[in-house]
Amino acid sequence: MTLRALMKFRELILAGILIVGVAAIGAYQPVFLEWENISDLLTETSVLFMMALAQMVVILTRGIDLSVAANLALSGMIAALISQYYPETPLVLMIAAGVLVGLLLGLLNGGLIAFLGIPPIVVTLGTLAIYRGMIIIIAGGDQVNASEMGEEFQAFPKLVVFGLTTPVWIAIVVSVLFYVFLNYSRPGRALYAVGGNPVAARYCGIDQRRQELLAYGISGAVSGLCGYLWVARYGVAYSEIANGYELTVIAACVIGGVSIGGGVGTVPGTLLGALFLGIVMTALPVMQISPFWQMAISGAVILGAVVINARAEQRPDKLILPEARRLGRKVPA
Amino acid sequence: MSEPILTLSGVSKSFPGVRALHNVSLTLHPGRVTALIGENGAGKSTVVKILTGIYRPDEGEVRIGGAARHFSSPRDAWAAGIAAIHQETVMFDELSVAENIFMGHMPVGGARMVDWAEMRSRATELLKRIDAPIPAAYPLRRLSVAQKHLVEIARALSHEAQVVIMDEPTAALSANEIDDLFRIVAQLKAEGRAVVFISHKFDEVFRIADDFVCLRDGEKVGDGPISGVTPPQLVRMMVGRPVDQVFPKRDVPIGDVILKVEGLSNATEYADVSFELRKGEILGLYGLIGAGRTEAMQGLFGITPITRGKVVLEGREIAIASPSDAIAAGISYVPEDRQDQGAILSLGIRENITLANLLRHVRGLFLSRASERDETRRLGNRLAIKAANWEQRLGELSGGNQQKVVIAKWLATHPKVIVLDEPTKGIDIGSKAAVHEFIGELAADGLAVILISSELPEVMGLADRVIVMKEGRIVDEFRRGAWSAEGIVGAATGAHREAA
């Protein structure tokens, strides 16, 4: 089978590599395969699952959102401050506040990109710095510690329901919502169209600006939700939280087969990409590989994925010869 | 007459399925301007591409100063003293005027470094020679189209070009700018260079040219001094053939008026476009390239904003502010470049076909796959789209099938009025016949069709009525049975005034 034919089953292959990899790590360090470790791994990766899906939606429109980690940190800080200063607020409202702040920050990105026509990389690079700076301003340069946050606020992400922690359940629900949205709704389809061919989408009556606003809004809202989960789980909020995490998120998308050129990407692929990175990041310490090597290995994995993607996106050869059409591929020389 | 600078003798060129040129000869003399005349697709650009080394002729030869020359690249043509100035200038926007003039042959000093001072002073000198007040250090992007043409002419002079080809140089120029250009053409003549001038505008041709060569369907159908012909004679030469038998016109009962457009205008592209369209009618929209036909129809479809005008569909006035308004009202527009402007290669056939009309497939909150599949199967079979299955990615299909998918997408919107922009451009003769038959079918189904086409035989073969646009306005209207090819082309080129 040619490499290109294999690409059609990209997600299956990625899943296969994961299974083989996990089995190999398990053979070397059986502790890795224990349920407790797997449960930890999923909890640890749950934020990455959601953030990668949201980033995928942005990349589908030929955009990029570099401000997601800064957004996460700022939304998380606001949720933490509410918990500190208004501890009587119901938990659900605190989470909603995080999501709402994230949504607004995302819409700000979307508005600048859609209505002022500034390139996404420039806008989100700028807002990344602004959002990080705002954390210092609103928190007066301080951090919010575990002792200052409410108990319930911190307990929720550690709750175990039917064997899985709440962040994992939330990631599952969010994934299902993304799947349905992208595959069975008009705006979801329109996102693929805008990224696949903006001119053709316009002729079909799709408003690119509205789609961009939607994509960055989704990206922001998910960042806000993850901001709460992150701060509550690790019990600390400060300006440097998740520093550089946007690159991990983008890497998960790329490994999962999302095309940086826009218009291509699936929910299962992106989830696998995130899981892959999650395993690499948790397995390498288990295998006692030095943190310096961990970064180099993650980088090599990302590059490998990009090379494979680039190969997959090459235009297939046209099948003009009747014998080639019959075979469905190149005629042997 | 003096020795010719360049002769083209017996040149033929074919592409798969198309004969672009057949046995064409051409002689250029120093100090004379030769107009190259012909309809769209007559072979003018192919001649230019052979002269500039982009294509190699299958047969025949190019002789320069008496010696046969074989160009294997555009560079060879430059070296042989042939320079072309294209309709849309191909230059480097971010670089300076001087760099654009000397791109590819910059003066170098010691250590093979670019000699900037030398380059600037030579550029300034060249620009002065053609009286172009443009600073050599200016970035090109800050120049107007007319000024860019001047830079291109300076570039040609920098090569000491003996033959200067101008391919519709006046298309984007104002009247004053055209005067300036003609002054420079006169100067090039005076310097003993040969100029090839391609234009659709007869007044310009008769003003500037000394000789003419007329092409039709890839063959030379006439040449000689321009003083020996009149505009009507030239139009007859261009059109030449009896066209009415080429396409079998289907007789379709024509119904009531369905669309009425009144005074459609845009600030820069078209003005006062008014017409009526009936059910089952095919309305041809003819004109030269750049006459504003596409732009006016894009206004009707909501792609570009209109500044004035009224659109009445089935007796009700409708406001069209975006393509989605037009689609909802029942107007479809199949763009000229169906692959670039219509196909989404990364999506499947089903997703492409239902994209312009997804609302029809919403059941409750969600899209219904079953409903989408039904529509795809129906249209896929009707248009005979060849694919492994209806989910196949568009990027994996052949170009012809991609085009069919795009047409299927517009039929899926269940339009009442469909605008087809150059529906047979760039496709071979066999597919053309299929498209023509299909257009006839659409009309027979009761659709009202607006056919934008630059091919006269196509328009005259299919349309019930033709309106002609020139420079953004409708200049004439012709009915089947009461029209002539000369009349239509005359209206489009502006030659009919001389003819009258």
Interface residues (C-beta under 8 A of the other chain):
Chain A: V180 N183 Y184 S185 R186 R189 A190 Y192 A193 G195 G196 N197 V199 A200 A201 R202 Y203 C204 G205 I206 D207 S259 G263 V264 R315 P316 K318 L319 I320
Chain B: F301 I303 S322 P323 S324 D325 A326 I327 A328 Y333 P335 D340 Q341 G342 A343 I344 L345 S346 L347 E351 L355 A356 L358 L359 V362 L365 F366 L367 R369 G395 E396 S398 K409
